[in-house]
Every structure is written in C-alpha cells, then in structure tokens.
Amino acid sequence: MPELPEVEVVRRGLERWVAGRTVESVEVLHPRAVRRHPGGGADFAARLGGRTLGVPQRRGKYLWLPLEGRDLSVLGHLGMSGQLLVQPRESPDEKHLRVRVRFADDLGTELRFVDQRTFGGLSLHENTPDGLPDVIAHIARDPLDPLFDEGLYHLALRAKRTTLKRALLDQSLISGVGNIYADEALWRARLHYERPTATLARPRSAELLGHVRDVMNAALAVGGTSFDSLYVNVNGESGYFDRSLDAYGREDEPCRRCGTPMRRRPWMNRSSYFCPRCQRPARAAS
C-alpha cells in the first residue's frame, strides 16, 4: 500500500495538472470505486460536476482535492492498487479504469482513477474547520508536516506502552509511515522493531524521528518505492527507491553496515526485516 512518499508524489502531480480546473462531467464505471460515497455513483458525479478543484492536500497517506467555494473535498483512497492518472482524452481506456473526470477546458487531458483490485476509491466529504475531510479528522500530523510536534509525539510514544514498529504504524500517533519505511527507519536507528516504547529516552525517539524523515525525503527524491506496476505517479511512471532499500525485502542479504545476513520475521500479517546484530532487542532504557 502506498505510504507518505508515494502519496506525496501523486499529490504534487495533481497540483501541477489538475488544480484550478473545472469539472465538466464524471463517469463512474465501477460502483466499488465510489462505495465510500454514501449517495452512490450518480450522486458523486452530479455533486462534482461543474465544481472547480482546489490545490490537492495530503495528511500522511490520505490525499484529497478540495472544491473551491465549498466546504467539500474529494477524498482519494488508493488502497493496494489505486492510481490517479492524468491522461490525454484520446488515450485508450486502461483495463481497470473505474472513474473518469473530464474538464471544461481545452487542455486535452482528463483525470482517471484506475484500480485493479478495487480496494481504493473516491468519495465526497464535508470538511472540518481545519480543512480536512471529516472522516480523517482523527489522523495525526505526519513527520514532514511543519506543525508536527516532536515533544508531544515523544510523550505519546512513552504513554502508549506498545512496541516501536506498532507505534510507527499507529496513524493516531504519527501518520504516513507504513511497513516499508518503518523497517528502513528502524534499521537506520539500530532499533529492534519489538522494542518497548517505554524504554526509549527522548534523544533516541528524536533520532528515530530524524531517520523517519530522512528515509521519506530520500524516497520522495526518486519518486517513491515501486515493487510492481501498481504504484505509479500521475504520468504512469514508477518510483525507484526500491533500489536503495537497506532493510525491507533483503532477507538473507548482508547487512550494509556489518555484513550479517538480514532476517525476516512474520509480524501482524506482514513481515519485519532487520539485522540481528545491529538491531538487538533492548534490555534496558537508553
């Protein structure tokens, strides 16, 4: 599932190619693509038609397009395989095209939502006073947000009394971090994924947060992480950060610090990748 860097890459593409354009018509080609919209496909299309899209916004893994002059936003949930593509109108339809948005201008491009596995979708929601779609108002700020409060995060981390990777993936504590970038940041910080959060002193939590930011910025610089053709930017291009991963997906390969074979362990229906020498379980606070 796309994490913060991948969603931010898509957001930037939409800001360039879609912001400020007025919707002429919407065609919903598969009902599951708008299943999170209470009124269904016809209502979604009717309420979006004639509206002008504002500057796309993001919090963590969540992306939305505000409607100018209205306290409404189109929330995009990419799921496992969702793609928001800006394509020439004359381009052939993608096999898994679910929603088409045409614009009332002569730029010759349209916005397409493509989703092979139909786990993602688009929906319209009322905004909170802060400008967030109401259904994601509980999501915490992400580490790249200038208003992210490191002090409050550390206190919440200590109070949560859980383990580090669970805390990194808890979207009510910090948003945007998923399985891949959690493993990468923990490897960089030399911290075991099952280390209790209560054992982490303030300097170490600040160091871990710094590594989270560093790995996400590095991924952003190369367009995110793509393991297959399902994650692409709005122009259909893949990211290249998978070539730079230090932990995730490197089972039995030598650790890039110490040469010890990397290990993979089942974790919450996923996998955790770590170095058994560099990332030993903690026995005491540090």
C-alpha positions in Angstrom: 0.0 0.0 0.0 1.4 3.4 -0.8 3.0 5.3 2.1 3.6 9.0 2.6 6.3 9.5 -0.1 4.2 7.7 -2.8 1.1 9.7 -2.0 3.0 13.0 -1.9 4.4 12.2 -5.4 0.8 11.8 -6.6 -0.3 14.9 -4.8 2.4 17.0 -6.5 1.4 15.7 -9.9 -2.2 16.5 -9.3 -1.3 20.0 -8.1 0.5 20.6 -11.4 -2.0 19.1 -13.8 -5.4 19.3 -12.1 -5.6 22.2 -9.5 -7.8 25.1 -10.7 -9.6 23.1 -13.4 -13.4 22.9 -13.5 -15.1 19.5 -13.8 -17.3 19.1 -16.9 -18.5 15.6 -16.2 -17.8 12.5 -14.2 -18.3 8.9 -15.4 -18.3 6.2 -12.7 -17.5 2.9 -14.4 -17.5 0.6 -11.4 -19.7 1.0 -8.3 -17.0 -0.2 -5.9 -14.8 2.8 -6.8 -17.3 5.1 -5.0 -18.6 2.7 -2.4 -17.4 5.1 0.4 -19.6 7.8 -1.0 -23.0 7.4 0.7 -25.0 8.6 -2.3 -23.5 6.2 -4.8 -22.1 6.8 -8.3 -24.8 9.0 -9.7 -24.8 11.4 -6.7 -21.0 11.5 -6.7 -21.0 12.5 -10.4 -23.8 15.1 -10.0 -22.2 16.8 -7.0 -18.8 17.0 -8.6 -19.9 18.3 -12.0 -19.4 22.0 -12.5 -17.1 22.3 -9.5 -13.5 23.7 -9.6 -10.8 21.7 -7.9 -8.5 23.4 -5.5 -4.9 22.6 -4.6 -4.6 18.9 -3.6 -3.8 18.3 0.1 -2.3 15.4 2.0 -2.1 14.2 5.5 0.0 11.0 5.9 -1.2 8.5 3.4 -4.5 10.4 2.8 -5.0 12.6 -0.3 -7.9 15.0 -1.1 -8.9 17.6 -3.6 -10.9 20.5 -2.0 -13.7 22.0 -4.1 -13.3 25.8 -4.4 -16.1 27.8 -2.8 -17.5 24.7 -0.9 -16.7 23.0 2.4 -16.4 19.7 0.5 -13.4 17.6 -0.7 -12.9 14.6 -2.9 -11.0 12.1 -0.8 -8.8 9.7 -2.7 -8.1 6.3 -1.2 -5.5 4.4 -3.3 -5.7 1.1 -1.4 -3.4 -1.6 -2.8 -3.5 -0.7 -6.5 -5.3 2.6 -7.0 -3.8 5.1 -9.5 -4.8 8.7 -10.2 -3.6 9.3 -13.8 -3.7 12.4 -15.9 -4.1 11.1 -19.5 -4.8 12.6 -22.9 -8.5 12.3 -23.7 -7.8 10.3 -26.8 -5.7 7.7 -24.9 -7.2 4.2 -24.8 -9.0 3.3 -21.6 -7.0 1.4 -19.1 -8.2 -2.2 -18.4 -9.1 -1.3 -14.9 -10.4 2.2 -15.4 -13.0 2.9 -12.6 -13.8 6.6 -12.7 -13.2 9.3 -15.4 -13.2 13.0 -14.7 -13.4 15.3 -17.8 -12.7 19.0 -17.5 -14.4 22.1 -19.1 -11.3 23.4 -20.8 -9.2 22.8 -23.9 -6.1 21.3 -22.3 -7.0 17.9 -23.7 -6.4 15.8 -20.6 -8.6 14.1 -18.1 -8.3 12.6 -14.7 -8.7 8.8 -14.4 -8.9 6.6 -11.4 -7.6 3.1 -12.2 -7.7 0.3 -9.7 -7.0 -3.3 -10.5 -8.0 -4.8 -7.1 -10.8 -2.3 -6.4 -9.7 -1.8 -2.7 -9.4 2.0 -3.2 -11.9 4.6 -4.2 -13.1 8.2 -4.4 -15.7 9.9 -2.2 -17.0 13.3 -1.3 -16.9 14.5 2.3 -17.7 17.6 4.4 -14.6 19.5 5.6 -13.7 20.2 9.2 -12.9 23.8 10.2 -9.2 22.8 9.7 -10.0 21.9 6.1 -9.7 18.1 6.4 -12.4 15.7 5.2 -14.3 14.8 8.3 -13.6 11.1 8.0 -9.9 11.6 8.5 -10.0 14.3 11.2 -8.6 11.8 13.7 -5.4 11.2 11.7 -2.3 12.6 13.3 0.0 15.0 11.5 2.9 13.4 9.6 6.6 13.8 10.2 7.1 16.1 7.2 4.3 18.5 8.4 5.9 21.8 9.6 3.4 21.7 12.5 4.3 18.2 13.7 5.0 18.5 17.5 8.1 16.3 18.4 7.6 16.9 22.1 4.0 15.7 22.1 5.0 12.8 19.9 7.6 11.6 22.4 5.2 11.9 25.3 2.5 10.0 23.4 5.1 7.4 22.4 6.1 6.8 26.0 2.5 6.8 27.2 1.3 4.3 24.6 3.2 1.4 26.1 3.5 -0.6 22.9 6.4 -1.6 20.7 8.3 0.7 18.3 7.0 -0.6 15.0 3.4 -0.7 16.2 3.8 2.9 17.3 5.3 4.0 14.0 2.3 2.4 12.1 -0.3 3.9 14.5 -1.9 6.7 12.4 -3.3 8.3 15.6 0.3 9.0 16.8 2.1 9.7 13.5 0.7 9.4 10.0 2.2 8.3 6.7 4.6 5.6 8.0 3.9 2.1 6.7 5.7 -1.2 6.8 8.5 -0.4 4.4 9.6 2.9 5.8 9.2 1.7 9.4 11.7 -1.1 8.7 14.0 1.3 7.0 14.0 3.9 9.8 14.4 1.3 12.5 17.4 -0.2 10.6 19.0 3.3 10.3 18.4 3.9 14.1 19.7 0.4 15.0 16.5 -0.3 16.9 14.6 -3.6 17.1 11.0 -3.5 15.9 9.7 -5.1 19.1 11.5 -2.7 21.5 9.0 -1.3 24.0 8.3 2.4 23.5 8.5 3.0 27.3 12.3 2.2 27.1 13.0 5.0 24.6 14.6 8.1 26.0 13.8 11.5 24.4 17.2 11.7 22.5 16.6 8.3 20.9 13.0 9.0 19.9 14.2 12.2 18.3 16.9 10.3 16.5 14.4 7.7 15.2 12.1 10.5 14.1 15.0 12.1 12.2 15.6 8.8 10.4 11.9 8.5 9.5 12.1 12.0 7.9 15.4 11.2 6.1 14.2 8.0 4.6 11.0 9.6 3.4 12.8 12.5 1.9 15.2 10.2 0.1 12.2 8.2 -1.2 10.5 11.4 -2.4 13.6 12.5 -4.3 13.3 9.4 -6.5 9.6 9.2 -6.8 8.8 6.7 -4.0 9.0 2.9 -3.9 7.6 0.7 -6.7 7.8 -3.1 -6.5 5.5 -3.6 -9.4 3.5 -1.6 -11.9 0.6 -0.9 -9.5 2.2 2.2 -7.9 2.9 5.0 -10.4 2.7 8.8 -10.4 0.1 10.7 -12.3 2.1 10.3 -15.6 2.3 6.5 -15.1 5.9 6.4 -14.0 7.3 4.2 -11.3 9.5 5.3 -8.4 13.0 4.0 -7.8 13.6 3.9 -4.1 13.3 0.1 -4.0 16.9 0.1 -5.4 18.1 1.9 -2.2 16.3 -0.1 0.5 18.6 -1.1 3.3 16.2 -3.4 5.2 12.9 -4.2 3.6 12.9 -7.2 1.3 16.6 -8.0 1.9 16.2 -11.4 3.8 19.5 -13.3 3.8 21.3 -10.5 2.1 24.3 -9.0 4.0 23.5 -6.0 6.3 25.0 -3.0 4.7 26.6 -2.0 8.0 28.0 -5.2 9.5 27.6 -7.9 6.8 25.3 -10.1 9.0 22.6 -11.8 6.9 19.3 -9.8 7.3 16.3 -11.6 8.7 12.6 -11.6 8.1 10.0 -12.4 10.7 6.2 -12.6 10.4 4.6 -9.6 12.0 0.9 -8.7 12.2 0.1 -10.4 8.9 3.1 -8.7 7.3 6.9 -9.1 7.6 9.6 -7.3 9.5 13.1 -7.1 8.1 16.0 -6.4 10.5 19.7 -7.1 11.2 20.0 -9.5 14.2 23.4 -7.9 15.1 22.7 -4.2 14.6 19.1 -4.3 15.9 19.1 -6.4 19.1 16.1 -6.3 21.4 16.5 -3.8 24.2 17.1 -4.9 27.8 17.2 -1.5 29.4 16.4 2.1 28.6 19.0 4.1 26.7 
